[in-house]
Amino acid sequence: MASAPWILLDTNILLRILRQSDPQHQLIEKALMGLESQGAELCFSLQNVAEFWNVCTRPIDRNGFGLSIAEANQQVEIIERTMTLLPDTARVYSIWRQLITAHNVRGVQAHDARLAAIMLAYGVTRILTMNQPDSIRYAGIEAIHPSQVLLSKR
């Protein structure tokens, strides 16, 4: 890993930065600029992009963004150009299996456990998220809300 601090962006951050009409868009945009000015390396995973794609291509009447495949692809390409991919590996899988049994993970919580496994495998200790409680159960992971970034500008 590089010497710059690495931070994983949760899917809820990626989705809100895409939607300029989202009430949290400006807060997240400022937080991302603040992290970049601190030298942070912004990261994503297959899990994030799969969830992002799901929402982007799902019809609006089913709580999605209703984007075409081409539009969603264009947004994913932006993520790929501007952030660092943390690929899935056998080590990620092994850590995920340990986490889901050690923490009695059920249902959709398996997605958050997978993000935690990716982070632990790559030594990434922080995740920027709107849902801090989802990540609190995992030791060694700090869930940061975008408003905390703005408060801690150095």
N, C-alpha and C positions, 0 to 999 in steps of 0.2 A: 504494500500500500504506500501511497505517496505521503509526504510529511504534512500536507494540508489536511485539515479536518474533513472527514467524509460524513455526509448526512443523506439518509435515504428519504425520498419524498413519498409520502403515503398517496394512495390513489385519490383520496379526497382533496389533496392539494393539487394534483395534476388536473383533475376535473374542474376545480374552481378557477385555476389560472386560465383555462381555456375559455370559460364563460365570463366575458367582461361584464355581463349583466348581473352576475352573482354578487350578493351583498358583501361577501368576503374577498372578492377579487382584488381590490386595491390593497387590503391588508396583506394578503399573500404575496402580491407583487412586490410590495415594499420589503417584506420579510426575505424574499428570495434575493433581492438586490442587496440587502444587508448582509446576508450570508455570503454572497459572492464577494462583497467588499472586505469581508473578514478572511477571504481566501478559502472558503469551504468548497469542497467538490460535491456537487449535487449528483445523486445516484438514483437509479431505478432498477427494477427487476422485471422478469417475465411476469410475475404475479401482478405487479402494478399495471403493466401494459395490457394484460388480459382483462383485468377488471375495467380499465379505462376504455378499451375497445368495446366491451360489453355495454357500458353505459352510452358511449358515443353512438353506437349503431342500433341501439334499442329504440323503438318508436317512442315518440313524445307521449302518446297516450298510455304508455307502459312505463313512465317515469324515466325515459331515456332522453337523449339529445336529438335523435332522429337524423343523424348525419349519414350521408352516403358512404359506401366503402372507400371511395376516392378521398372524400373529406376526412374520414377517420384516419386513413393511411397517411395523409398529409400531416395531421397532428402528431401521429406516432413518429414520423420522420423528424419532426421538430424536437421531440423528446430525445430521439437517438442522436441528433446532432449536437444538442446542448448539454447533455448529461451523460454520466458514465453507467453503462450496464454492468450489473453484478450478476453474472450468469449462474444458473443452477448447476450444481455439481453433486457428486456422490456424497461429499461432506455435508452439503446443505441438507440432503435427504436424511442422512444419519442424525444430524442435529435436530431436524424437524421431528423425526420419530421419537427421539428422546424427550423433546418438549411436550409433544401431545400426550404421552403417557404420564410423564412426571407432573403435568399440570391439569390432568383430567380434562383435556380439551374436547369439546363437543361441537358439532354442527359448523356454523360459519366461523367460529373461533379458530378453525383450522387454517383459515387464510391468514389471520394475524400471526399465528404460530409459524407459518411458512416465512413471513416477512422477518420475524425474529430470528429464524434459523439462517436466513440469508445474511442478516446483519452479523450474527455471531460468527458465521463461517468466514466473513471478510473483515472482521474486526471493526465494523461500523457500530458506533455506540449511540448515535442519535438518529431519531426519525422525526421529521417535521410532519405534524398531523393535526387535524381538527378534533380527533378522538383520542385524547391522551389515555383514558382508562383502558383502551384496548391493548396497550403495550406495557402497562405498569407491572403486570404479573411476571415479566421476564427480567431476571437479574442481568445487569450489565447493559441494559437498554434504557436510554433516556428519551421520553416522548416530549417533544417541544411543540408548543402551540405558536403559531406565527406572531402573536402579540408578545410573546416572551423574547423573540429575536429583536423586536424593536426596542424593548425595554433594556436589553443587555448590550446594545451597541457599544463597542469599545473604542 
